[in-house]
Amino acid sequence: MLHIRNALTGSELLTLTTKELEGLEDVSALKELLRSRHGFPVCFQQLKHEGNALDNDTRLKAPTELELLMVPASPVDAAQELASYAAAEGDVKVAGRLLETGVLAEDVLDALEEAARLGHVEFARFLAKAAVFRDPPQYIVDGALSNACREGQIDMVRFLLEFAGDENGPRDSGLYLEHIWGGLNAACGHGHFDIVRLLLERKDAETPSWATESWAAVGALEGACAGGHIDVVRLMLQAGACVSRQAWAAAMGSGDPELTSMVNQRFADPQNTKGLLSLAARRFSGRGWDVQLAPAAAAEVVLQKAGLK
């Protein structure tokens, strides 16, 4: 038998039979078991035998008695475990203890992005409440939202949109295009219809009809055409997204008659050209995106991209 006791209280934490020990190669594996059963982060644990600290690669032997000490961990070690284990497993208990070390905000964001990728909504909700971020919510969710959209985690997408649009946020409340376009691109490119629809329903704080008034929709439609996701393409076109030359070329090369017809019809529509030129005027009028060309030059670029000049 192997007995593990709390070094401070003397209470027994774990007893393992010789047979159970066969599945544990070393002290490192034992620490992981203690973490899963008791919520003790591995980076906090120090195991001792007869007063001597054991290295992680020390082989386990029975019968023996070990003592467990909880020692301070550096924010760096805590951040690594927060992302690699707590976020990956959705372990809120371990995460709570790790956050007490003073993990940096950017490291918490890494954990949030990993949890979003895997769909651990309750873990993400915990981080949103427990962590201290320097930026308002809508700036926090960018990477996490893209991950959730890419992996088709619709419940996570709903939560992140709710969190980012919280009117009680610290400042600058409201969700803007630049905080959604990465997620829209990811969802369109991977054919996640329900997520695309959810994002299209989202109202931009400045541009309510953002599907027809942003380059985000143009790029997202290109991804949907390239992936041959016909339902998503149809949804984007119904929302009013403009067809660029890249989207048209992708559809033409898909070999899908329905997709080809649908996209070609919109591409040839004069309103499509008008929409692209309108976008060019907005993009290069000083709103903040790639302001490098004068409006006239921007229109020239758009016409060339659309294959109309």
C-alpha contacts under 8 A as a table, 3 or more apart, distances in Angstrom:
res1	aa1	res2	aa2	distance
1	M	15	T	6.77
1	M	16	L	5.59
1	M	17	T	4.57
1	M	18	T	5.61
1	M	62	A	5.49
1	M	63	P	4.75
1	M	64	T	6.77
2	L	15	T	5.60
2	L	16	L	5.07
2	L	17	T	6.42
2	L	18	T	7.44
2	L	61	K	7.66
2	L	62	A	5.48
2	L	63	P	5.44
2	L	64	T	5.17
2	L	65	E	5.76
2	L	66	L	7.52
3	H	12	E	7.15
3	H	13	L	7.83
3	H	14	L	6.01
3	H	15	T	4.63
3	H	16	L	6.63
3	H	64	T	6.56
3	H	65	E	4.72
3	H	66	L	6.10
4	I	12	E	5.92
4	I	13	L	5.61
4	I	14	L	5.20
4	I	15	T	6.35
4	I	65	E	5.93
4	I	66	L	4.76
4	I	67	E	5.53
4	I	68	L	6.73
5	R	10	G	5.60
5	R	11	S	5.45
5	R	12	E	4.25
5	R	13	L	5.31
5	R	14	L	7.13
5	R	65	E	7.72
5	R	66	L	6.40
5	R	67	E	4.93
5	R	68	L	6.06
6	N	9	T	5.53
6	N	10	G	5.00
6	N	11	S	5.42
6	N	12	E	6.31
6	N	13	L	6.48
6	N	67	E	5.86
6	N	68	L	5.13
6	N	69	L	6.69
7	A	10	G	5.57
7	A	67	E	5.18
7	A	68	L	5.39
7	A	69	L	5.63
8	L	69	L	7.40
12	E	15	T	7.64
14	L	34	L	7.96
16	L	19	K	7.93
16	L	20	E	5.77
16	L	21	L	6.41
17	T	20	E	5.12
17	T	21	L	6.29
18	T	21	L	5.05
18	T	22	E	6.63
18	T	62	A	6.33
18	T	63	P	7.79
19	K	22	E	5.34
19	K	23	G	7.72
20	E	23	G	5.94
20	E	24	L	7.43
21	L	24	L	5.16
21	L	25	E	7.65
21	L	60	L	7.40
21	L	61	K	7.92
21	L	62	A	7.96
22	E	25	E	7.09
24	L	27	V	7.96
24	L	29	A	5.62
24	L	30	L	6.43
24	L	60	L	7.52
25	E	29	A	6.41
25	E	59	R	6.13
25	E	60	L	6.68
26	D	29	A	5.51
26	D	30	L	6.57
26	D	56	N	6.68
26	D	57	D	5.47
26	D	58	T	5.34
26	D	59	R	4.35
26	D	60	L	5.35
27	V	30	L	4.95
27	V	31	K	6.21
27	V	47	L	7.85
27	V	54	L	7.30
27	V	55	D	6.97
27	V	56	N	4.81
27	V	57	D	5.96
27	V	58	T	5.58
27	V	59	R	6.46
27	V	60	L	6.49
28	S	31	K	5.17
28	S	32	E	6.47
28	S	56	N	4.59
28	S	57	D	6.35
29	A	32	E	5.12
29	A	33	L	6.39
30	L	33	L	5.02
30	L	34	L	6.31
31	K	34	L	5.04
31	K	35	R	6.18
31	K	42	V	5.72
31	K	45	Q	6.97
32	E	35	R	4.98
32	E	36	S	6.29
32	E	42	V	6.33
33	L	36	S	5.18
33	L	37	R	6.20
34	L	37	R	5.22
34	L	38	H	5.61
34	L	39	G	7.05
34	L	40	F	6.36
35	R	38	H	5.41
35	R	39	G	4.56
35	R	40	F	4.45
35	R	41	P	5.58
35	R	42	V	6.35
35	R	94	V	7.65
36	S	39	G	5.77
36	S	40	F	7.66
39	G	93	K	5.84
39	G	94	V	5.10
40	F	44	F	6.93
40	F	45	Q	7.14
40	F	94	V	6.36
40	F	97	R	7.88
41	P	44	F	5.41
41	P	45	Q	6.83
41	P	81	E	7.63
41	P	94	V	5.83
41	P	97	R	7.34
41	P	98	L	7.08
42	V	45	Q	5.34
42	V	81	E	7.85
43	C	73	A	5.98
43	C	77	D	6.47
43	C	78	A	6.69
43	C	81	E	7.51
44	F	69	L	8.00
44	F	70	M	5.18
44	F	71	V	5.09
44	F	72	P	6.05
44	F	73	A	5.62
45	Q	68	L	6.69
45	Q	69	L	5.95
45	Q	70	M	5.00
45	Q	71	V	6.24
46	Q	53	A	6.71
46	Q	54	L	7.44
46	Q	68	L	5.75
46	Q	69	L	5.04
46	Q	70	M	6.22
46	Q	71	V	6.70
47	L	53	A	5.83
47	L	54	L	5.77
47	L	66	L	6.47
47	L	67	E	5.60
47	L	68	L	4.67
47	L	69	L	6.31
48	K	51	G	5.57
48	K	52	N	5.08
48	K	53	A	4.33
48	K	54	L	5.62
48	K	66	L	5.56
48	K	67	E	5.04
48	K	68	L	6.38
48	K	69	L	7.77
49	H	52	N	5.24
49	H	53	A	6.57
49	H	54	L	7.01
49	H	65	E	6.75
49	H	66	L	4.97
49	H	67	E	6.43
50	E	66	L	7.52
54	L	58	T	6.35
55	D	58	T	5.39
61	K	64	T	6.79
72	P	101	T	7.90
73	A	77	D	6.51
73	A	78	A	6.50
73	A	101	T	6.86
74	S	77	D	5.37
74	S	78	A	6.21
74	S	101	T	6.80
75	P	78	A	4.92
75	P	79	A	5.88
75	P	101	T	5.51
75	P	102	G	5.80
75	P	103	V	4.89
75	P	104	L	7.31
76	V	79	A	5.14
76	V	80	Q	6.36
76	V	103	V	7.20
77	D	80	Q	5.20
77	D	81	E	6.39
78	A	81	E	5.22
78	A	82	L	5.99
78	A	98	L	5.41
78	A	99	L	7.56
78	A	101	T	6.96
78	A	103	V	6.71
79	A	82	L	4.94
79	A	83	A	6.41
79	A	98	L	7.42
79	A	103	V	5.79
79	A	104	L	7.67
79	A	107	D	5.81
79	A	108	V	7.29
80	Q	83	A	5.50
80	Q	84	S	5.97
81	E	84	S	5.09
81	E	85	Y	5.35
81	E	86	A	6.55
81	E	98	L	7.91
82	L	85	Y	5.83
82	L	86	A	4.85
82	L	87	A	6.00
82	L	94	V	7.91
82	L	95	A	5.99
82	L	98	L	6.64
82	L	108	V	7.73
82	L	111	A	6.23
83	A	86	A	6.05
83	A	87	A	5.10
83	A	88	A	6.64
83	A	107	D	7.83
83	A	108	V	7.87
83	A	110	D	6.45
83	A	111	A	4.40
83	A	114	E	6.77
84	S	87	A	6.57
84	S	88	A	5.99
84	S	111	A	7.95
85	Y	88	A	5.07
85	Y	89	E	5.88
85	Y	91	D	7.76
86	A	89	E	5.34
86	A	90	G	5.52
86	A	91	D	4.73
86	A	92	V	6.89
86	A	94	V	6.19
86	A	95	A	5.64
86	A	111	A	7.98
87	A	90	G	4.90
87	A	91	D	6.59
87	A	95	A	7.74
87	A	111	A	5.41
87	A	112	L	7.03
87	A	114	E	6.05
87	A	115	A	4.94
87	A	120	H	7.66
87	A	123	F	7.08
88	A	91	D	7.93
88	A	114	E	6.46
88	A	115	A	6.08
88	A	118	L	7.05
89	E	120	H	7.89
90	G	115	A	6.79
90	G	120	H	5.49
90	G	122	E	7.57
90	G	123	F	5.28
91	D	94	V	5.70
91	D	95	A	6.28
91	D	123	F	6.87
92	V	95	A	4.95
92	V	96	G	6.08
92	V	122	E	8.00
92	V	123	F	5.71
92	V	126	F	7.01
93	K	96	G	5.30
93	K	97	R	6.72
94	V	97	R	5.35
94	V	98	L	6.28
95	A	98	L	5.02
95	A	99	L	6.12
96	G	99	L	5.31
96	G	100	E	6.72
96	G	130	A	7.84
97	R	100	E	5.40
97	R	101	T	7.52
98	L	101	T	5.74
98	L	102	G	7.95
98	L	103	V	7.36
99	L	102	G	5.77
99	L	103	V	5.58
99	L	131	A	7.35
100	E	103	V	7.44
103	V	107	D	6.56
103	V	108	V	6.90
104	L	107	D	5.33
104	L	108	V	6.50
105	A	108	V	5.05
105	A	109	L	6.34
105	A	131	A	7.45
105	A	132	V	6.65
105	A	133	F	5.55
105	A	134	R	7.17
106	E	109	L	4.99
106	E	110	D	6.49
107	D	110	D	5.03
107	D	111	A	6.51
108	V	111	A	5.06
108	V	112	L	6.18
108	V	127	L	7.57
108	V	131	A	7.26
109	L	112	L	4.88
109	L	113	E	6.12
109	L	140	I	7.27
110	D	113	E	5.18
110	D	114	E	6.33
111	A	114	E	5.13
111	A	115	A	6.14
112	L	115	A	5.10
112	L	116	A	6.05
112	L	124	A	5.88
112	L	127	L	7.11
112	L	144	A	6.28
113	E	116	A	5.03
113	E	117	R	6.25
113	E	143	G	6.04
113	E	144	A	4.10
113	E	145	L	7.77
113	E	147	N	6.58
114	E	117	R	5.14
114	E	118	L	6.49
114	E	144	A	7.42
114	E	147	N	7.82
115	A	118	L	5.22
115	A	119	G	5.93
115	A	120	H	5.16
115	A	121	V	7.41
115	A	123	F	6.95
115	A	124	A	6.33
115	A	144	A	7.98
116	A	119	G	5.00
116	A	120	H	6.24
116	A	121	V	7.18
116	A	124	A	7.05
116	A	144	A	5.39
116	A	145	L	7.09
116	A	147	N	6.09
116	A	148	A	5.05
116	A	153	Q	7.52
116	A	156	M	6.20
117	R	144	A	7.13
117	R	147	N	4.82
117	R	148	A	4.90
117	R	150	R	7.79
117	R	151	E	6.14
117	R	153	Q	7.30
118	L	148	A	7.52
118	L	151	E	7.65
118	L	153	Q	7.50
119	G	148	A	6.91
119	G	153	Q	5.51
119	G	155	D	7.42
119	G	156	M	5.73
120	H	123	F	5.43
120	H	124	A	6.34
120	H	156	M	7.31
121	V	124	A	5.06
121	V	125	R	6.08
121	V	155	D	7.09
121	V	156	M	5.43
121	V	159	F	7.21
122	E	125	R	4.90
122	E	126	F	6.10
123	F	126	F	5.03
123	F	127	L	6.33
124	A	127	L	5.11
124	A	128	A	6.15
125	R	128	A	5.09
125	R	129	K	6.44
125	R	159	F	7.72
126	F	129	K	5.29
126	F	130	A	5.89
127	L	130	A	5.08
127	L	131	A	5.34
128	A	131	A	6.00
128	A	163	F	7.80
133	F	136	P	7.38
135	D	139	Y	6.21
135	D	140	I	6.56
136	P	139	Y	5.78
136	P	140	I	6.65
136	P	164	A	7.96
136	P	169	G	6.34
136	P	170	P	5.76
136	P	171	R	5.90
136	P	172	D	6.86
136	P	173	S	7.59
137	P	140	I	5.00
137	P	141	V	6.53
137	P	163	F	6.43
137	P	164	A	4.62
137	P	165	G	7.45
137	P	166	D	7.59
137	P	169	G	6.49
137	P	170	P	7.88
138	Q	141	V	5.75
138	Q	142	D	7.33
138	Q	163	F	7.68
138	Q	164	A	4.21
138	Q	165	G	6.69
138	Q	173	S	7.58
138	Q	174	G	7.13
138	Q	175	L	5.84
138	Q	176	Y	7.86
138	Q	179	H	6.45
139	Y	142	D	6.21
139	Y	164	A	7.72
139	Y	179	H	6.70
140	I	143	G	7.63
140	I	144	A	7.94
140	I	164	A	7.65
141	V	144	A	5.17
141	V	145	L	5.56
141	V	160	L	6.41
141	V	164	A	6.64
141	V	179	H	7.34
142	D	145	L	5.36
142	D	146	S	6.35
142	D	179	H	5.42
142	D	180	I	7.02
142	D	182	G	7.16
142	D	183	G	7.64
143	G	146	S	5.20
143	G	147	N	6.27
143	G	182	G	7.92
144	A	147	N	5.12
144	A	148	A	6.17
144	A	160	L	7.85
145	L	148	A	5.13
145	L	149	C	6.05
145	L	156	M	7.98
145	L	157	V	6.16
145	L	160	L	6.53
145	L	180	I	7.58
145	L	182	G	7.70
145	L	183	G	5.52
146	S	149	C	5.15
146	S	150	R	6.02
146	S	182	G	5.44
146	S	183	G	3.97
146	S	184	L	7.62
146	S	186	A	6.10
146	S	187	A	7.97
147	N	150	R	5.14
147	N	151	E	6.27
147	N	183	G	7.39
147	N	186	A	7.79
148	A	151	E	5.30
148	A	152	G	6.04
148	A	153	Q	4.95
148	A	154	I	7.12
148	A	156	M	6.25
148	A	157	V	5.97
148	A	183	G	7.69
149	C	152	G	5.13
149	C	153	Q	6.14
149	C	154	I	7.08
149	C	157	V	6.63
149	C	183	G	5.36
149	C	184	L	7.25
149	C	186	A	5.75
149	C	187	A	4.89
149	C	192	H	7.53
149	C	195	I	6.72
150	R	153	Q	7.81
150	R	183	G	7.20
150	R	186	A	4.72
150	R	187	A	5.32
150	R	189	G	7.94
150	R	190	H	6.34
150	R	192	H	7.93
152	G	187	A	7.17
152	G	192	H	5.97
152	G	195	I	7.17
153	Q	156	M	5.42
153	Q	157	V	6.32
154	I	157	V	4.88
154	I	158	R	6.22
154	I	194	D	7.60
154	I	195	I	5.95
155	D	158	R	5.11
155	D	159	F	6.34
156	M	159	F	5.07
156	M	160	L	6.15
157	V	160	L	5.17
157	V	161	L	6.13
157	V	195	I	7.52
158	R	161	L	5.27
158	R	162	E	6.16
159	F	162	E	5.01
159	F	163	F	6.06
160	L	163	F	4.95
160	L	164	A	5.91
161	L	164	A	5.12
161	L	165	G	5.95
162	E	165	G	5.28
162	E	166	D	6.16
163	F	166	D	5.31
164	A	169	G	8.00
164	A	174	G	7.28
164	A	175	L	6.40
165	G	169	G	7.89
165	G	173	S	6.55
165	G	174	G	5.20
165	G	175	L	5.56
166	D	169	G	5.37
166	D	173	S	6.74
166	D	174	G	7.36
167	E	173	S	5.47
167	E	174	G	7.00
168	N	173	S	7.43
169	G	172	D	7.63
169	G	173	S	5.98
170	P	173	S	7.56
174	G	204	D	7.62
174	G	205	A	5.65
175	L	179	H	6.60
175	L	180	I	7.80
175	L	203	K	7.80
175	L	204	D	5.93
175	L	205	A	5.98
176	Y	179	H	5.61
176	Y	180	I	6.96
176	Y	204	D	5.11
176	Y	205	A	5.75
176	Y	206	E	7.12
177	L	180	I	5.32
177	L	181	W	5.99
177	L	204	D	6.22
177	L	210	W	7.41
177	L	214	S	7.73
177	L	216	A	7.57
178	E	181	W	5.69
178	E	182	G	7.68
179	H	182	G	7.15
180	I	183	G	5.39
180	I	184	L	6.21
180	I	199	L	7.56
181	W	184	L	4.93
181	W	185	N	6.05
181	W	216	A	5.09
181	W	217	A	7.52
181	W	220	A	7.85
182	G	185	N	5.18
182	G	186	A	6.24
182	G	216	A	7.91
183	G	186	A	5.07
183	G	187	A	6.07
184	L	187	A	5.16
184	L	188	C	6.01
184	L	196	V	6.24
184	L	199	L	6.75
184	L	216	A	7.53
184	L	217	A	7.67
184	L	220	A	6.17
185	N	188	C	5.27
185	N	189	G	5.93
185	N	216	A	7.36
185	N	217	A	7.90
185	N	219	G	6.75
185	N	220	A	4.33
185	N	221	L	7.87
185	N	223	G	6.72
186	A	189	G	5.20
186	A	190	H	6.21
186	A	220	A	7.68
187	A	190	H	5.32
187	A	191	G	5.97
187	A	192	H	5.09
187	A	193	F	7.42
187	A	195	I	6.41
187	A	196	V	5.92
188	C	191	G	5.07
188	C	192	H	6.25
188	C	193	F	7.37
188	C	196	V	6.43
188	C	220	A	5.70
188	C	221	L	6.85
188	C	223	G	6.01
188	C	224	A	4.87
188	C	229	H	7.72
188	C	232	V	6.42
189	G	220	A	6.90
189	G	223	G	4.41
189	G	224	A	4.83
189	G	226	A	7.49
189	G	227	G	6.03
189	G	229	H	7.87
190	H	224	A	7.36
190	H	227	G	7.03
190	H	229	H	7.85
191	G	224	A	6.63
191	G	227	G	7.38
191	G	229	H	5.36
191	G	232	V	6.27
192	H	195	I	5.59
192	H	196	V	6.32
192	H	232	V	7.49
193	F	196	V	5.15
193	F	197	R	6.24
193	F	231	D	6.91
193	F	232	V	5.46
194	D	197	R	5.12
194	D	198	L	6.19
195	I	198	L	4.94
195	I	199	L	6.20
196	V	199	L	5.17
196	V	200	L	6.15
196	V	232	V	7.27
197	R	200	L	5.09
197	R	201	E	6.30
197	R	235	L	7.43
198	L	201	E	5.26
198	L	202	R	6.70
199	L	202	R	5.17
200	L	203	K	7.72
200	L	211	A	6.63
200	L	239	A	7.59
203	K	207	T	7.32
203	K	208	P	4.96
203	K	209	S	7.37
203	K	210	W	7.47
204	D	207	T	5.02
204	D	208	P	5.01
204	D	209	S	7.63
204	D	210	W	6.49
205	A	208	P	6.78
207	T	210	W	5.18
207	T	213	E	7.35
209	S	212	T	5.99
209	S	213	E	6.43
210	W	213	E	4.75
210	W	214	S	5.71
210	W	217	A	7.95
211	A	214	S	6.21
211	A	216	A	7.75
211	A	217	A	5.50
211	A	236	M	7.71
211	A	239	A	6.04
211	A	240	G	6.25
211	A	241	A	5.70
212	T	217	A	7.05
212	T	239	A	6.90
212	T	240	G	4.93
212	T	241	A	4.95
212	T	242	C	6.83
212	T	275	G	7.64
213	E	217	A	7.96
213	E	241	A	7.99
213	E	275	G	7.90
213	E	278	S	7.98
213	E	279	L	6.30
214	S	217	A	5.83
214	S	218	V	7.12
214	S	279	L	6.50
215	W	218	V	4.95
215	W	219	G	6.25
215	W	279	L	6.97
216	A	219	G	5.36
216	A	220	A	6.07
217	A	220	A	4.98
217	A	221	L	6.00
217	A	236	M	7.55
217	A	241	A	5.59
217	A	242	C	7.40
218	V	221	L	5.29
218	V	222	E	6.43
218	V	241	A	6.04
218	V	242	C	5.68
218	V	243	V	6.40
218	V	244	S	6.60
219	G	222	E	5.06
219	G	223	G	6.52
220	A	223	G	5.15
220	A	224	A	6.38
221	L	224	A	5.03
221	L	225	C	6.15
221	L	233	V	6.29
221	L	236	M	6.55
221	L	241	A	7.16
221	L	243	V	7.22
221	L	247	A	6.50
222	E	225	C	5.21
222	E	226	A	6.12
222	E	243	V	7.71
222	E	244	S	7.35
222	E	246	Q	6.23
222	E	247	A	4.16
222	E	248	W	7.89
222	E	250	A	7.31
223	G	226	A	5.06
223	G	227	G	6.16
223	G	247	A	7.49
224	A	227	G	5.14
224	A	228	G	6.12
224	A	229	H	5.31
224	A	230	I	7.43
224	A	232	V	6.37
224	A	233	V	5.78
225	C	228	G	5.02
225	C	229	H	6.29
225	C	230	I	7.28
225	C	233	V	6.40
225	C	247	A	5.77
225	C	248	W	7.74
225	C	250	A	5.61
225	C	251	A	5.29
225	C	254	S	7.89
225	C	259	L	7.93
226	A	229	H	7.87
226	A	247	A	7.08
226	A	250	A	4.96
226	A	251	A	6.69
226	A	254	S	7.46
228	G	251	A	7.28
228	G	254	S	6.41
228	G	256	D	7.88
228	G	259	L	7.63
229	H	232	V	5.50
229	H	233	V	6.22
230	I	233	V	4.96
230	I	234	R	6.09
230	I	259	L	5.97
231	D	234	R	5.13
231	D	235	L	6.21
232	V	235	L	5.00
232	V	236	M	6.16
233	V	236	M	5.13
233	V	237	L	6.14
233	V	259	L	7.91
234	R	237	L	5.14
234	R	238	Q	6.07
234	R	262	M	7.72
235	L	238	Q	5.08
235	L	239	A	6.24
236	M	239	A	5.01
236	M	240	G	6.45
236	M	241	A	5.59
237	L	240	G	4.97
237	L	241	A	5.18
237	L	242	C	7.35
237	L	266	R	8.00
238	Q	241	A	7.51
242	C	266	R	7.88
242	C	267	F	7.89
242	C	272	N	5.64
242	C	275	G	6.41
242	C	276	L	6.48
243	V	247	A	5.91
243	V	248	W	6.48
243	V	263	V	7.22
243	V	266	R	6.80
243	V	267	F	5.59
243	V	272	N	6.71
243	V	306	A	7.67
244	S	247	A	5.24
244	S	248	W	6.25
244	S	267	F	7.44
244	S	276	L	7.89
244	S	305	K	6.40
244	S	306	A	5.05
245	R	248	W	4.98
245	R	249	A	6.02
245	R	305	K	5.29
245	R	306	A	4.28
245	R	307	G	5.77
246	Q	249	A	5.15
246	Q	250	A	6.16
246	Q	305	K	7.41
246	Q	306	A	7.80
247	A	250	A	5.14
247	A	251	A	6.22
247	A	263	V	7.97
248	W	251	A	5.18
248	W	252	M	6.14
248	W	263	V	6.24
248	W	264	N	6.55
248	W	267	F	6.80
249	A	252	M	5.07
249	A	253	G	6.21
250	A	253	G	5.21
250	A	254	S	6.24
251	A	254	S	5.12
251	A	255	G	7.70
251	A	256	D	7.70
251	A	259	L	6.16
251	A	260	T	5.24
251	A	263	V	6.67
252	M	255	G	6.77
252	M	260	T	5.31
252	M	264	N	7.87
254	S	259	L	7.72
254	S	260	T	7.41
255	G	260	T	7.44
256	D	259	L	5.36
256	D	260	T	6.02
257	P	260	T	5.05
257	P	261	S	6.04
258	E	261	S	5.24
258	E	262	M	6.08
259	L	262	M	5.21
259	L	263	V	6.14
260	T	263	V	5.50
260	T	264	N	5.86
261	S	264	N	5.19
261	S	265	Q	6.02
262	M	265	Q	5.45
262	M	266	R	6.68
263	V	266	R	5.28
263	V	267	F	6.04
264	N	267	F	4.96
264	N	268	A	6.17
265	Q	268	A	5.43
265	Q	269	D	6.45
266	R	269	D	5.12
266	R	272	N	6.51
267	F	272	N	6.17
267	F	273	T	7.88
268	A	272	N	7.29
269	D	272	N	5.39
269	D	273	T	7.20
270	P	273	T	5.25
270	P	274	K	6.32
271	Q	274	K	4.86
271	Q	275	G	6.00
272	N	275	G	5.04
272	N	276	L	6.30
273	T	276	L	5.15
273	T	277	L	6.24
273	T	303	L	7.53
273	T	306	A	7.46
274	K	277	L	5.19
274	K	278	S	6.13
275	G	278	S	5.02
275	G	279	L	6.23
276	L	279	L	5.04
276	L	280	A	6.24
276	L	302	V	6.54
276	L	303	L	7.98
277	L	280	A	4.91
277	L	281	A	6.29
277	L	299	A	5.66
277	L	302	V	6.59
277	L	303	L	7.65
278	S	281	A	5.17
278	S	282	R	6.35
279	L	282	R	5.08
279	L	283	R	5.93
280	A	283	R	5.05
280	A	284	F	6.11
280	A	295	P	6.86
280	A	298	A	5.68
280	A	299	A	5.83
280	A	302	V	6.82
281	A	284	F	5.54
281	A	285	S	5.86
281	A	295	P	5.53
281	A	298	A	7.25
281	A	299	A	7.28
282	R	285	S	5.30
282	R	286	G	7.76
282	R	287	R	7.09
283	R	286	G	7.09
283	R	287	R	6.54
283	R	288	G	7.61
283	R	289	W	6.02
283	R	290	D	7.33
283	R	291	V	7.19
284	F	287	R	7.14
284	F	289	W	7.16
284	F	290	D	7.03
284	F	291	V	5.10
284	F	292	Q	7.21
284	F	293	L	6.50
284	F	294	A	6.49
284	F	295	P	5.76
284	F	298	A	6.86
285	S	291	V	7.28
285	S	294	A	7.81
285	S	295	P	6.78
286	G	289	W	7.40
286	G	291	V	6.05
287	R	291	V	7.91
288	G	291	V	6.40
293	L	296	A	7.95
293	L	297	A	5.84
293	L	298	A	5.87
294	A	297	A	5.32
294	A	298	A	6.13
295	P	298	A	4.88
295	P	299	A	6.16
296	A	299	A	5.18
296	A	300	E	6.40
297	A	300	E	5.00
297	A	301	V	6.35
298	A	301	V	5.08
298	A	302	V	6.26
299	A	302	V	5.05
299	A	303	L	6.13
300	E	303	L	5.22
300	E	304	Q	6.30
301	V	304	Q	5.17
301	V	305	K	6.19
302	V	305	K	5.00
302	V	306	A	6.05
303	L	306	A	5.08
303	L	307	G	6.25
303	L	308	L	5.24
303	L	309	K	5.52
304	Q	307	G	5.07
304	Q	308	L	5.98
304	Q	309	K	5.16
305	K	308	L	7.65
306	A	309	K	7.78
